[in-house]
Amino acid sequence: MFAEALLALHITGVVGWGGLTMGGYYVLKSCGGGCYGRYRRLVYLQFASALAVFATGLTLAVVRYGFPKSPLWIHAALGIAMIIGVVELIHLWAAGRGLDRYEKYVRVFIPLWSAGYLAMIYLMVFKPF
């Protein structure tokens, strides 16, 4: 029962993180600097959601698979999550620096976010190794 509740929280966190990230990006692009203050607050929610995903995922790896003796796909997912975590920290930092700096820093990371997100979904769904 505990593992199922963790899985539900984990999936909810993934949807929340992805939705907040994509939605926030499109809102910021459509209204520019006029809504940047509100967007900056949204970044804190994104970061909290990403932390929840990491915490529930790591806990699931321990509870369900006995991490660190877990399947290789979990180790790959953890590596990707750590890289995305660093990117999220930079995202959080850049959000407090103003719109121009924010766009300069974040634009570089958009492909990495996308690739990491898709790789994580692939690992979680197909568990290839």
DSSP file (Angstrom, degrees, kcal/mol; ACC not computed):
  #  RESIDUE AA STRUCTURE BP1 BP2  ACC     N-H-->O    O-->H-N    N-H-->O    O-->H-N    TCO  KAPPA ALPHA  PHI   PSI    X-CA   Y-CA   Z-CA
    1    1 A M     >        0   0    0      0, 0.0     4,-2.1     0, 0.0     5,-0.2   0.000 360.0 360.0 360.0 -40.4    0.0    0.0    0.0
    2    2 A F  H  >  +     0   0    0      1,-0.2     4,-2.4     2,-0.2     5,-0.2   0.923 360.0  49.5 -63.0 -44.4    2.9    2.4    0.8
    3    3 A A  H  > S+     0   0    0      1,-0.2     4,-2.4     2,-0.2    -1,-0.2   0.877 110.0  51.2 -63.9 -37.6    4.6    1.8   -2.5
    4    4 A E  H  > S+     0   0    0      2,-0.2     4,-2.3     1,-0.2    -1,-0.2   0.896 110.2  48.9 -67.0 -39.7    1.3    2.4   -4.4
    5    5 A A  H  X S+     0   0    0     -4,-2.1     4,-2.3     2,-0.2    -2,-0.2   0.908 111.8  49.7 -65.2 -41.3    0.8    5.7   -2.6
    6    6 A L  H  X S+     0   0    0     -4,-2.4     4,-2.8     2,-0.2    -2,-0.2   0.911 109.7  51.3 -61.7 -42.4    4.4    6.7   -3.3
    7    7 A L  H  X S+     0   0    0     -4,-2.4     4,-2.7     2,-0.2     5,-0.2   0.906 109.2  50.4 -62.7 -41.7    3.9    5.8   -7.0
    8    8 A A  H  X S+     0   0    0     -4,-2.3     4,-2.3     2,-0.2    -1,-0.2   0.918 113.1  45.9 -62.3 -43.4    0.7    7.9   -7.1
    9    9 A L  H  X S+     0   0    0     -4,-2.3     4,-2.5     2,-0.2    -2,-0.2   0.895 112.3  52.2 -64.3 -39.7    2.6   10.9   -5.6
   10   10 A H  H  X S+     0   0    0     -4,-2.8     4,-2.2     2,-0.2    -2,-0.2   0.936 111.8  44.2 -62.9 -48.1    5.5   10.3   -8.0
   11   11 A I  H  X S+     0   0    0     -4,-2.7     4,-2.4     2,-0.2     5,-0.2   0.899 113.2  51.8 -65.4 -40.5    3.3   10.3  -11.1
   12   12 A T  H  X S+     0   0    0     -4,-2.3     4,-2.7    -5,-0.2    -1,-0.2   0.907 110.0  50.0 -61.2 -41.5    1.4   13.3   -9.8
   13   13 A G  H  X S+     0   0    0     -4,-2.5     4,-3.1     2,-0.2     5,-0.2   0.893 109.2  50.9 -63.5 -40.6    4.7   15.1   -9.3
   14   14 A V  H  X S+     0   0    0     -4,-2.2     4,-2.7     2,-0.2     5,-0.3   0.933 113.2  45.0 -62.8 -45.8    5.9   14.3  -12.8
   15   15 A V  H  X S+     0   0    0     -4,-2.4     4,-2.7     2,-0.2     5,-0.2   0.916 115.6  47.9 -64.4 -42.7    2.6   15.6  -14.3
   16   16 A G  H  X S+     0   0    0     -4,-2.7     4,-2.7    -5,-0.2     5,-0.3   0.926 113.8  46.0 -63.4 -45.5    2.8   18.7  -12.1
   17   17 A W  H  X S+     0   0    0     -4,-3.1     4,-2.4     2,-0.2    -2,-0.2   0.948 117.0  43.6 -63.9 -49.0    6.4   19.4  -12.8
   18   18 A G  H  X S+     0   0    0     -4,-2.7     4,-2.6    -5,-0.2     5,-0.3   0.914 116.3  47.5 -63.4 -43.1    6.0   18.9  -16.6
   19   19 A G  H  X S+     0   0    0     -4,-2.7     4,-2.6    -5,-0.3     5,-0.3   0.917 113.7  46.4 -65.7 -44.2    2.8   20.9  -16.7
   20   20 A L  H  X S+     0   0    0     -4,-2.7     4,-2.3    -5,-0.2     5,-0.2   0.898 114.5  48.9 -64.5 -39.9    4.1   23.8  -14.7
   21   21 A T  H  X S+     0   0    0     -4,-2.4     4,-2.0    -5,-0.3    -2,-0.2   0.960 118.1  37.3 -65.8 -51.7    7.3   23.9  -16.7
   22   22 A M  H  X S+     0   0    0     -4,-2.6     4,-2.3     2,-0.2     5,-0.2   0.937 119.8  47.3 -67.6 -46.7    5.6   23.8  -20.2
   23   23 A G  H  X S+     0   0    0     -4,-2.6     4,-2.4    -5,-0.3     5,-0.2   0.924 113.0  48.8 -61.2 -44.7    2.7   26.0  -19.2
   24   24 A G  H  X S+     0   0    0     -4,-2.3     4,-2.6    -5,-0.3    -1,-0.2   0.896 109.5  52.7 -61.9 -40.9    4.9   28.5  -17.5
   25   25 A Y  H  X S+     0   0    0     -4,-2.0     4,-2.1    -5,-0.2    -1,-0.2   0.932 112.3  44.3 -60.7 -46.8    7.2   28.7  -20.5
   26   26 A Y  H  X S+     0   0    0     -4,-2.3     4,-1.8     2,-0.2    -2,-0.2   0.871 113.1  50.8 -69.4 -36.3    4.4   29.4  -22.9
   27   27 A V  H  X S+     0   0    0     -4,-2.4     4,-2.0    -5,-0.2     5,-0.3   0.933 111.1  48.7 -64.9 -44.7    2.8   31.9  -20.6
   28   28 A L  H  X S+     0   0    0     -4,-2.6     4,-1.9     1,-0.2    -2,-0.2   0.902 111.2  50.1 -62.1 -41.1    6.1   33.8  -20.3
   29   29 A K  H  < S+     0   0    0     -4,-2.1    -1,-0.2    -5,-0.2    -2,-0.2   0.854 112.3  48.0 -65.3 -34.1    6.6   33.8  -24.0
   30   30 A S  H  < S+     0   0    0     -4,-1.8    -2,-0.2     1,-0.2    -1,-0.2   0.824 124.0  27.4 -79.9 -30.4    3.1   35.1  -24.7
   31   31 A C  H >< S-     0   0    0     -4,-2.0     3,-1.2     1,-0.2    -2,-0.2   0.518  89.0-163.7-112.3  -5.0    3.1   38.0  -22.1
   32   32 A G  G ><  -     0   0    0     -4,-1.9     3,-1.1    -5,-0.3    -1,-0.2  -0.243  63.9 -12.2  63.6-143.3    6.8   38.8  -21.9
   33   33 A G  G >  S+     0   0    0      1,-0.2     3,-1.2     2,-0.2     4,-0.4   0.649 118.5  81.4 -69.8 -16.2    8.1   40.9  -19.1
   34   34 A G  G <  S+     0   0    0     -3,-1.2    -1,-0.2     1,-0.3    -2,-0.2   0.792 104.3  29.1 -62.9 -28.8    4.7   42.0  -17.9
   35   35 A C  G <> S+     0   0    0     -3,-1.1     4,-2.4    -7,-0.2    -1,-0.3   0.174  85.4 111.9-115.9  17.4    4.1   38.7  -16.0
   36   36 A Y  H <> S+     0   0    0     -3,-1.2     4,-2.7     1,-0.2     5,-0.2   0.870  74.3  56.9 -62.4 -37.1    7.6   37.8  -15.1
   37   37 A G  H  > S+     0   0    0     -4,-0.4     4,-1.2     1,-0.2    -1,-0.2   0.912 110.8  43.2 -60.3 -42.9    7.1   38.5  -11.4
   38   38 A R  H  > S+     0   0    0     -3,-0.2     4,-1.6     2,-0.2    -1,-0.2   0.889 112.6  53.2 -69.5 -38.5    4.2   36.0  -11.3
   39   39 A Y  H  X S+     0   0    0     -4,-2.4     4,-1.6     1,-0.2    -2,-0.2   0.900 102.7  58.5 -62.3 -39.7    6.2   33.5  -13.4
   40   40 A R  H  X S+     0   0    0     -4,-2.7     4,-0.9     1,-0.2    -1,-0.2   0.879 104.9  50.1 -58.9 -38.2    9.1   33.7  -11.0
   41   41 A R  H >X S+     0   0    0     -4,-1.2     4,-1.1     1,-0.2     3,-0.6   0.870 105.8  57.1 -66.3 -35.4    6.8   32.5   -8.2
   42   42 A L  H 3X S+     0   0    0     -4,-1.6     4,-2.4     1,-0.2    -2,-0.2   0.833  96.2  64.2 -63.1 -32.4    5.8   29.7  -10.4
   43   43 A V  H 3X S+     0   0    0     -4,-1.6     4,-2.5     1,-0.2    -1,-0.2   0.865  97.8  55.3 -60.7 -36.1    9.4   28.6  -10.7
   44   44 A Y  H <X S+     0   0    0     -4,-0.9     4,-2.4    -3,-0.6    -1,-0.2   0.894 107.8  48.6 -64.3 -38.9    9.4   27.9   -7.0
   45   45 A L  H  X S+     0   0    0     -4,-1.1     4,-2.4     2,-0.2    -2,-0.2   0.895 110.4  51.7 -65.7 -39.9    6.4   25.6   -7.5
   46   46 A Q  H  X S+     0   0    0     -4,-2.4     4,-2.5     2,-0.2    -2,-0.2   0.930 110.9  47.8 -59.9 -45.4    8.2   23.9  -10.3
   47   47 A F  H  X S+     0   0    0     -4,-2.5     4,-2.4     2,-0.2    -2,-0.2   0.911 111.2  49.9 -64.5 -43.1   11.3   23.3   -8.2
   48   48 A A  H  X S+     0   0    0     -4,-2.4     4,-2.1     1,-0.2    -1,-0.2   0.893 111.5  49.6 -62.3 -39.2    9.2   21.9   -5.3
   49   49 A S  H  X S+     0   0    0     -4,-2.4     4,-2.3     2,-0.2    -2,-0.2   0.906 109.6  50.7 -66.0 -41.7    7.5   19.6   -7.7
   50   50 A A  H  X S+     0   0    0     -4,-2.5     4,-2.3     1,-0.2    -2,-0.2   0.896 110.2  50.4 -62.9 -39.9   10.8   18.4   -9.1
   51   51 A L  H  X S+     0   0    0     -4,-2.4     4,-2.9     2,-0.2    -1,-0.2   0.902 109.3  51.1 -63.7 -40.4   12.0   17.8   -5.5
   52   52 A A  H  X S+     0   0    0     -4,-2.1     4,-2.7     2,-0.2     5,-0.3   0.899 109.6  50.3 -63.6 -40.2    8.9   15.8   -4.8
   53   53 A V  H  X S+     0   0    0     -4,-2.3     4,-2.3     2,-0.2    -2,-0.2   0.934 113.3  45.6 -62.6 -45.8    9.5   13.7   -7.9
   54   54 A F  H  X S+     0   0    0     -4,-2.3     4,-2.6     2,-0.2     5,-0.2   0.935 114.9  47.0 -63.2 -47.0   13.1   13.0   -6.9
   55   55 A A  H  X S+     0   0    0     -4,-2.9     4,-2.2     1,-0.2    -2,-0.2   0.920 116.1  43.0 -64.5 -44.8   12.2   12.2   -3.3
   56   56 A T  H  X S+     0   0    0     -4,-2.7     4,-2.5    -5,-0.2    -1,-0.2   0.881 114.4  51.6 -70.2 -35.8    9.4    9.9   -4.2
   57   57 A G  H  X S+     0   0    0     -4,-2.3     4,-2.2    -5,-0.3    -2,-0.2   0.924 111.8  45.6 -65.0 -44.3   11.3    8.2   -7.0
   58   58 A L  H  X S+     0   0    0     -4,-2.6     4,-1.7     2,-0.2    -2,-0.2   0.902 113.4  50.0 -65.6 -40.6   14.3    7.5   -4.8
   59   59 A T  H  X S+     0   0    0     -4,-2.2     4,-3.0    -5,-0.2     5,-0.2   0.906 110.0  50.8 -64.5 -41.1   12.1    6.2   -2.0
   60   60 A L  H  X>S+     0   0    0     -4,-2.5     4,-2.9     1,-0.2     5,-0.7   0.898 106.9  54.5 -61.5 -40.3   10.3    4.0   -4.5
   61   61 A A  H  X5S+     0   0    0     -4,-2.2     6,-1.7     1,-0.2     4,-1.0   0.880 113.8  41.8 -61.6 -37.4   13.7    2.6   -5.7
   62   62 A V  H  X5S+     0   0    0     -4,-1.7     4,-1.1     4,-0.3    -2,-0.2   0.937 120.2  41.4 -73.6 -48.0   14.5    1.7   -2.1
   63   63 A V  H  <5S+     0   0    0     -4,-3.0    -2,-0.2     1,-0.2    -3,-0.2   0.927 126.7  29.4 -69.4 -46.8   11.1    0.3   -1.1
   64   64 A R  H  <5S+     0   0    0     -4,-2.9    -3,-0.2    -5,-0.2    -1,-0.2   0.858 135.3  21.4 -84.3 -36.5   10.3   -1.6   -4.3
   65   65 A Y  H  <<S-     0   0    0     -4,-1.0    -3,-0.2    -5,-0.7    -2,-0.2   0.445  96.4-115.9-118.7  -1.8   13.7   -2.6   -5.7
   66   66 A G    ><  -     0   0    0     -4,-1.1     3,-2.3    -6,-0.2    -4,-0.3   0.909  48.8-121.3  68.3  41.8   16.1   -2.5   -2.7
   67   67 A F  T 3  S+     0   0    0     -6,-1.7    -1,-0.1     1,-0.3    -9,-0.0  -0.255  94.5  35.4 -49.7 134.5   18.3    0.3   -4.1
   68   68 A P  T 3  S+     0   0    0      0, 0.0    -1,-0.3     0, 0.0    -2,-0.1  -0.958 120.5  53.5 -92.8   5.0   21.3    0.2   -4.7
   69   69 A K  S <  S+     0   0    0     -3,-2.3    -2,-0.2    -7,-0.1     3,-0.1  -0.075  89.8 121.5 -89.7  36.2   20.8   -3.4   -5.7
   70   70 A S  S    S-     0   0    0      1,-0.2     5,-0.1     2,-0.1    -4,-0.1  -0.403  73.3 -70.7 -95.0 170.0   18.1   -2.3   -8.1
   71   71 A P    >>  -     0   0    0      0, 0.0     3,-1.1     0, 0.0     4,-1.0  -0.160  46.6-111.2 -58.5 156.2   17.8   -2.8  -11.9
   72   72 A L  H 3> S+     0   0    0     57,-0.9     4,-2.4     1,-0.3     5,-0.2   0.806 113.2  66.0 -61.5 -32.4   20.1   -0.7  -14.1
   73   73 A W  H 3> S+     0   0    0      1,-0.2     4,-2.3     2,-0.2    -1,-0.3   0.831  98.5  54.4 -62.7 -29.6   17.3    1.4  -15.5
   74   74 A I  H <> S+     0   0    0     -3,-1.1     4,-2.4     2,-0.2    -1,-0.2   0.901 107.9  48.7 -69.1 -40.0   16.8    2.9  -12.0
   75   75 A H  H  X S+     0   0    0     -4,-1.0     4,-2.2     2,-0.2    -2,-0.2   0.897 111.8  49.5 -65.6 -39.7   20.5    3.8  -11.8
   76   76 A A  H  X S+     0   0    0     -4,-2.4     4,-2.3     2,-0.2    -2,-0.2   0.921 111.3  49.3 -63.3 -43.4   20.2    5.5  -15.3
   77   77 A A  H  X S+     0   0    0     -4,-2.3     4,-2.7     1,-0.2    -2,-0.2   0.889 109.4  52.0 -63.3 -39.4   17.1    7.3  -14.2
   78   78 A L  H  X S+     0   0    0     -4,-2.4     4,-2.1     2,-0.2    -1,-0.2   0.904 109.0  50.5 -64.2 -41.0   18.9    8.5  -11.0
   79   79 A G  H  X S+     0   0    0     -4,-2.2     4,-1.8     2,-0.2    -2,-0.2   0.926 112.7  45.6 -61.6 -44.9   21.8    9.8  -13.1
   80   80 A I  H  X S+     0   0    0     -4,-2.3     4,-2.7     1,-0.2     5,-0.2   0.905 111.2  53.8 -63.9 -41.2   19.4   11.7  -15.4
   81   81 A A  H  X S+     0   0    0     -4,-2.7     4,-2.3     1,-0.2    -1,-0.2   0.867 106.5  51.9 -62.7 -36.5   17.5   13.0  -12.4
   82   82 A M  H  X S+     0   0    0     -4,-2.1     4,-1.8     2,-0.2    -1,-0.2   0.901 110.7  47.6 -68.0 -39.4   20.7   14.4  -10.8
   83   83 A I  H  X S+     0   0    0     -4,-1.8     4,-2.0     2,-0.2    -2,-0.2   0.935 113.4  47.4 -64.7 -45.8   21.6   16.2  -14.1
   84   84 A I  H  X S+     0   0    0     -4,-2.7     4,-2.6     1,-0.2    -2,-0.2   0.858 107.4  58.5 -64.2 -34.1   18.1   17.6  -14.3
   85   85 A G  H  X S+     0   0    0     -4,-2.3     4,-2.1     2,-0.2    -1,-0.2   0.906 105.8  47.9 -60.7 -42.3   18.3   18.6  -10.6
   86   86 A V  H  X S+     0   0    0     -4,-1.8     4,-2.2     2,-0.2    -1,-0.2   0.912 111.7  50.4 -63.7 -42.2   21.4   20.7  -11.3
   87   87 A V  H  X S+     0   0    0     -4,-2.0     4,-2.4     1,-0.2    -2,-0.2   0.895 109.1  51.7 -63.0 -39.6   19.5   22.3  -14.3
   88   88 A E  H  X S+     0   0    0     -4,-2.6     4,-2.6     2,-0.2    -1,-0.2   0.875 107.6  52.4 -65.9 -36.8   16.6   23.0  -12.0
   89   89 A L  H  X S+     0   0    0     -4,-2.1     4,-2.5     2,-0.2    -2,-0.2   0.919 111.0  46.7 -63.6 -42.5   18.9   24.7   -9.5
   90   90 A I  H  X S+     0   0    0     -4,-2.2     4,-3.1     2,-0.2    -2,-0.2   0.895 111.3  53.0 -64.3 -39.4   20.2   26.9  -12.2
   91   91 A H  H  X S+     0   0    0     -4,-2.4     4,-1.9     2,-0.2    -2,-0.2   0.925 110.4  46.8 -59.5 -46.8   16.7   27.6  -13.3
   92   92 A L  H  X S+     0   0    0     -4,-2.6     4,-0.7     2,-0.2    -2,-0.2   0.917 114.8  46.7 -62.1 -45.0   15.7   28.7   -9.8
   93   93 A W  H >< S+     0   0    0     -4,-2.5     3,-0.9     1,-0.2    -2,-0.2   0.925 112.1  49.9 -63.0 -45.9   18.8   30.9   -9.5
   94   94 A A  H >< S+     0   0    0     -4,-3.1     3,-1.8     1,-0.2    -1,-0.2   0.818  99.8  65.4 -66.0 -31.2   18.3   32.5  -13.0
   95   95 A A  H >< S+     0   0    0     -4,-1.9     3,-0.6     1,-0.3    -1,-0.2   0.798  99.8  52.7 -63.2 -27.4   14.6   33.3  -12.2
   96   96 A G  T << S+     0   0    0     -3,-0.9    -1,-0.3    -4,-0.7    -2,-0.2   0.415  96.7  70.5 -85.9   2.8   15.8   35.7   -9.5
   97   97 A R  T <  S-     0   0    0     -3,-1.8     4,-0.4     1,-0.3    -1,-0.2   0.346 108.7 -92.0-103.8   4.9   18.1   37.6  -11.9
   98   98 A G    <>  -     0   0    0     -3,-0.6     4,-2.6    -4,-0.2    -1,-0.3  -0.081  43.0 -76.4  98.4 157.7   15.6   39.4  -14.1
   99   99 A L  H  > S+     0   0    0      1,-0.2     4,-2.8     2,-0.2     5,-0.2   0.881 123.9  51.5 -62.2 -44.1   14.0   38.5  -17.4
  100  100 A D  H  > S+     0   0    0      1,-0.2     4,-1.8     2,-0.2    -1,-0.2   0.945 116.0  40.1 -62.6 -48.3   16.9   39.1  -19.7
  101  101 A R  H  > S+     0   0    0     -4,-0.4     4,-2.6     2,-0.2     5,-0.3   0.901 113.6  56.1 -65.8 -39.8   19.4   37.0  -17.7
  102  102 A Y  H  X S+     0   0    0     -4,-2.6     4,-3.0     1,-0.2     5,-0.3   0.949 108.6  45.8 -57.0 -50.5   16.8   34.4  -17.2
  103  103 A E  H  X S+     0   0    0     -4,-2.8     4,-1.8     1,-0.2    -1,-0.2   0.868 111.2  54.2 -62.6 -35.8   16.1   34.0  -20.9
  104  104 A K  H  X S+     0   0    0     -4,-1.8     4,-0.6    -5,-0.2    -1,-0.2   0.934 116.9  35.6 -63.1 -46.4   19.9   33.9  -21.6
  105  105 A Y  H  X S+     0   0    0     -4,-2.6     4,-0.7     1,-0.2     3,-0.5   0.918 119.7  46.6 -74.5 -44.4   20.5   31.1  -19.1
  106  106 A V  H >X S+     0   0    0     -4,-3.0     4,-1.1    -5,-0.3     3,-0.9   0.839  99.2  66.8 -73.6 -33.6   17.3   29.0  -19.5
  107  107 A R  H 3< S+     0   0    0     -4,-1.8     3,-0.5    -5,-0.3    -1,-0.2   0.861  99.1  54.6 -55.4 -36.0   17.3   29.0  -23.3
  108  108 A V  H 3< S+     0   0    0     -4,-0.6     4,-0.4    -3,-0.5    -1,-0.3   0.832 109.6  47.2 -65.3 -33.0   20.5   26.9  -23.2
  109  109 A F  H <X S+     0   0    0     -3,-0.9     4,-2.8    -4,-0.7     5,-0.2   0.575  83.9  89.6 -91.5  -9.7   18.8   24.3  -21.0
  110  110 A I  H  X S+     0   0    0     -4,-1.1     4,-2.4    -3,-0.5     5,-0.2   0.912  90.5  46.8 -57.9 -45.6   15.5   23.8  -22.8
  111  111 A P  H  > S+     0   0    0      0, 0.0     4,-2.7     0, 0.0    -1,-0.2   0.888 112.5  51.3 -63.2 -35.5   16.8   21.0  -25.1
  112  112 A L  H  > S+     0   0    0     -4,-0.4     4,-2.8     2,-0.2     5,-0.2   0.916 109.9  49.0 -66.4 -42.9   18.4   19.3  -22.0
  113  113 A W  H  X S+     0   0    0     -4,-2.8     4,-2.9     2,-0.2     5,-0.2   0.946 113.4  47.2 -58.2 -48.6   15.1   19.5  -20.1
  114  114 A S  H  X S+     0   0    0     -4,-2.4     4,-2.4    -5,-0.2     5,-0.2   0.935 114.8  44.5 -61.4 -48.1   13.2   18.0  -23.1
  115  115 A A  H  X S+     0   0    0     -4,-2.7     4,-2.5     1,-0.2    -1,-0.2   0.913 115.7  48.1 -63.7 -42.8   15.7   15.2  -23.7
  116  116 A G  H  X S+     0   0    0     -4,-2.8     4,-2.4    -5,-0.2    -2,-0.2   0.913 111.7  49.4 -64.1 -43.2   15.9   14.4  -20.0
  117  117 A Y  H  X S+     0   0    0     -4,-2.9     4,-2.3    -5,-0.2    -2,-0.2   0.931 113.8  45.4 -62.4 -46.6   12.2   14.4  -19.5
  118  118 A L  H  X S+     0   0    0     -4,-2.4     4,-2.5    -5,-0.2    -2,-0.2   0.895 112.4  51.4 -65.2 -39.9   11.7   12.1  -22.5
  119  119 A A  H  X S+     0   0    0     -4,-2.5     4,-2.6    -5,-0.2    -1,-0.2   0.905 110.4  49.3 -63.3 -40.9   14.5    9.8  -21.4
  120  120 A M  H  X S+     0   0    0     -4,-2.4     4,-2.7     2,-0.2     5,-0.2   0.929 110.7  49.2 -65.0 -44.7   13.0    9.5  -17.9
  121  121 A I  H  X S+     0   0    0     -4,-2.3     4,-2.5     1,-0.2     5,-0.3   0.931 111.7  50.2 -59.4 -45.0    9.5    8.7  -19.3
  122  122 A Y  H  X>S+     0   0    0     -4,-2.5     4,-2.6     1,-0.2     5,-0.6   0.934 112.2  46.9 -58.3 -47.9   11.1    6.0  -21.6
  123  123 A L  H  X5S+     0   0    0     -4,-2.6     4,-1.6     1,-0.2    -1,-0.2   0.911 114.5  46.8 -62.1 -42.6   13.0    4.5  -18.7
  124  124 A M  H  <5S+     0   0    0     -4,-2.7    -1,-0.2    -5,-0.2    -2,-0.2   0.872 119.5  38.2 -70.0 -37.0    9.9    4.4  -16.4
  125  125 A V  H  <5S+     0   0    0     -4,-2.5    -2,-0.2    -5,-0.2    -3,-0.2   0.934 129.7  25.6 -80.8 -47.6    7.5    3.0  -19.0
  126  126 A F  H  <5S-     0   0    0     -4,-2.6    -3,-0.2    -5,-0.3    -2,-0.2   0.682  78.0-155.6 -96.2 -19.0    9.6    0.5  -20.8
  127  127 A K     << -     0   0    0     -4,-1.6    -4,-0.1    -5,-0.6    -3,-0.1   0.924  17.0-172.9  42.8  64.0   12.3   -0.4  -18.2
  128  128 A P              0   0    0      0, 0.0    -1,-0.1     0, 0.0    -5,-0.1   0.697 360.0 360.0 -69.3 -22.2   14.7   -1.4  -20.9
  129  129 A F              0   0    0     -6,-0.1   -57,-0.9   -58,-0.0    -2,-0.1   0.340 360.0 360.0-150.5 360.0   17.5   -2.9  -18.8
